[in-house]
Amino acid sequence: MKQIALLTLVFLILFNCKNDDGVASEIAKIDTNVMVERFDRAFANTAPDNLDELKKAFPFLFSNRIPDSVWVERMQDTLQIGLNKAIGEVFDDFKSETLDIERLFQHLKYYDKTFSEPRVVTLSNFVDYRNKVVVTDTIVLIAIDNYLGTNHEFYDGIPRYLTENMKASQIVVDLAKAYSERYIFQLQKKTLLDEMIYFGKQLYFKDKVIPFKTDAEKIGYTEDQLEFAQVNEDMIWRHFVSHEMLYDTDSSLPGRFIAEAPFTKFYLELDRETPGRLGQYIGWQIVRAYMKNNDVTLEQMLQTEAIEIFNNSNYKPPK
């Protein structure tokens, strides 16, 4: 019986590997037409007298409520000039980033047959790191002054746990997150479990549309932080369960376990050894378990309520 069980397990592993290889091969054949438009570079090289030409090329970036004098002043602003120089040094050709975006769009086309490539435009926004990317049906805006590198001088004063992901490799990760928000349906988030599953959906969406990124990159952890989450998954889960947090509506819980933070707040001595957002990590594992144990599509999962996902996940953290 043990031999039969072992053979069955080996067969399932081989079958899943072949199936995954088949999907990857099919996705690789999908045509994409991505041309990144460098507004940041065009703006840096435009003289005030030629502003009208830039406005014609990128009308959606210019509001009628903002007079031309504001744009001319920005062209001459020392911070803007410094950003232009830094962007030029870090993003000279943008080739690897464009390739990542093309691969993201291939995967989006595979899972959503109605998806069509938007215009992709890079710009700067005075390091407004709360608004790195904007995604619509027709336009993607990437504020690339937010991806100059973890230790860049322009990020002095920004908390380290935020600058850790202000690097070029995270551009496509942030785009995948922005797209996930357009596909996920979930009623108002009331409990900690609701929050965990919502972000678990986001991270599983990244599993599917940017599989070429590591798990650490998808969640925005260092490798050491990811290892902490993996090694302590059972402990984290038992903490949530023993303190009856899953169905708790306490508004402070998302700030402790879900939100961007330097560490997760268990209110234990080990807190400062932990990465932030461990509630997101557990939600990710619950959604992964749900998808493994149920015959549902990505689209169906994204539309499924949190409690249904949890109840049918058969989630058990490794010990």
Secondary structure, 3 states (H helix, E strand, C coil): CHHHHHHHHHHHHHHHHHHHHHHHHHHHCCCCCCCEEEHHHHHHCCCHHHHHHHHHHCHHHCCCCCCHHHHHHHHCCHHHHHHHHHHHHHCCCCHHHHHHHHHHHHHHHHHCCCCCCCEEEEECCCCCCCCCEEECCCEEEEEHHHCCCCCCHHHCCCCHHHHCCCCHHHHHHHHHHHHHHHHCCCCCCCCHHHHHHHHHHHHHHHHHHCCCCCHHHHHCCCHHHHHHHHHCHHHHHHHHHHCCCCCCCCCCHHHHHCCCCCCCCCCCCCHHHCCCCHHHHHHHHHHHHHHHHCCCCHHHHHCCCHHHHHHCCCCCCCC
